[in-house]
């Protein structure tokens, strides 16, 4: 990946829907996609979208040492 690729993908995906972008992103991995999150607000929407498209997609929760207790509770409810 280089700046040219980023500019090209940005132009290509600029007017796509979130669903179309998620499908494109999954396709880039040729079946080997991974979803990473630090669980910011509204992340559940993105997680849900990707799981709907690829139910077996693994995801990595990146802990940065500053996650609120409410975030843990919310994530447990979602899981």
N, C-alpha and C positions, 0 to 999 in steps of 0.2 A: 504494500500500500504506500502510495506517495501522494503529494499534494495534488497532482494531476488527477489521480483516481478520485480523491475526495471531491474535487470540483466537478468532475464528470458525474459522480453519483448524486451529488447535491442537485445538479441541474436536472438529472433524470428523475429524481424522486420528489422534487419540489412541490409538485401539484398532485401527488398521489395521496390516497387516504391512508390512515394509520394501518388498516388491514392490508392494503397493498404493500406498504413499506415493510410490515412484519413478514409477509409472505416472501418478499424479495430477500430480506435479511436471512431468513431460514434457508432459502435456496442457495445462498452464498456458501453455506457450510456443507453442501452436498450430503445432507443427512446427519451432519455432526455439529449441531447447534448447541450452544450453551448460553443461558441467560444469566447475567450477573446483576445484582442489585445491592444497594445499601439501604433500601426501603424508604425512600423519601415520600412525601405526601403524594397521593394518587398513583403510586407505583403498582398497587393492586390491579389497576385497570390494564397496565402493560403486561403484568404477569398473566392475568386472565386471558388476554388476547393471544399471547404466545402459546399458552397451554391449550387453548381451543384449537389452534392450528397444528400443534405438535404435542399431544398429551404426554409423551414420554420425555419431553425436553428437561434436561437437568438444569437446576439453577443454583447459583452460588450467592450466598448472602454475605456480603463484605461488611465485616464489623470494623468500624473505625473508632470505637471507644466513646462515642457520643450519641448513643441511641436512647431515647426516652422510654421509660417504663410503659407508657401508653402505646408506643410502637410495638413492643413485645406483645402486649395484650392483643392488639389489633392483628398482628401477624398470626398469633395462635388461633384466633377466631377464624381467620381466612384459611389456615391450613386444615 
